[in-house]
Amino acid sequence: MCRHRFGVLNDLHNDLLLEGITDIKFLGMNGFQYLNPECDNEDESACSYHCMICDDDCAPTYTPCETGTRIIPWTQDFDDGFNCSDDNIGLCEADDTLGDVWHMWDITLRDLVILDRDGRYITRINLTSTNPDPNSTCGENYETIKELLIAIRNQ
């Protein structure tokens, strides 16, 4: 489900591009706690970040990646403490099982964090409770998210 909800953001990205809006950027980040190469799933590829990001190692053999690789860039959060120095001292720590960036930003599964042009936090929308799928809620959530992004862009 998570792969699908963020997959809908690929469609939103493409819609914006078709409308000539090229300066709204997306980036997905898989949480450290969801990187589980040891899981007991029969399909080991489903347990790695490769399939969360639907890269060439996984797509199109894994069902959520049927439509191919992700358009939106994805990255993986780790719990190595690399991001916990300098201005971030005390905001996260290595090996606490939370992941560095998710910990610092207090991320919850399926959060869409919206920043302005200068990288300042504006708001967050949780895509669990606000399903962006245009086939859900008659597309209302999809359009609301799209309009919010455009409004923030125009500020």
Secondary structure, 3 states (H helix, E strand, C coil): CHHHHHHHHHHHHHHHHHCCCCCCCCCEEECHHHCCCCCCCCCHHHHCHHHHCCCCCCCCCCHHHCCCCCCCCEEECCCCCCCCCHHHECCECCCCCCCHHHHHHCCCCCEEEEECCCCCEEEEEECCCCCCCCCCHHHHHHHHHHHHHHHHHCC
